Amino acid sequence: MQPTSRFGEVFQYSNLMAAAAGFIGGAKAVPGKEWGAAYDEAMRTKVFGRWGWRRPPSTSRPREGDVAQPHGEDVDGKVTRARMD
């Protein structure tokens, strides 16, 4: 990833780096497992389990009401709402 500004000029968020940090944290919390499996187990035991959740909230059901909706560019470069199915 190439930065779009000089260091410290603006705040920039990177989903790729946040994901990498999550996998590294999972591997540290649950050593000896493949990184994806370690991440899943760490989330299940150290995050959701501590809150008393037996499973994470579902993202498979459509949401209703005044909530943020995902958007992205279509093949023509036009910003459009993403499908949630």
Residue pairs with C-beta under 8 A, 6 or more apart in sequence:
1 14
1 16
1 17
3 12
4 12
5 12
22 39
23 35
23 36
23 38
23 39
24 35
25 39
25 42
26 35
26 38
26 39
26 40
26 41
26 42
26 43
27 33
27 35
27 38
27 39
29 38
29 41
29 42
29 46
30 37
30 38
30 41
30 42
31 38
32 38
33 41
43 56
48 54
48 55
48 56
62 84
62 85
63 84
69 81
69 82
69 84
70 81
70 82
70 84
71 79
71 80
71 81
71 82
72 79
72 80
72 82
73 79
73 80
74 80
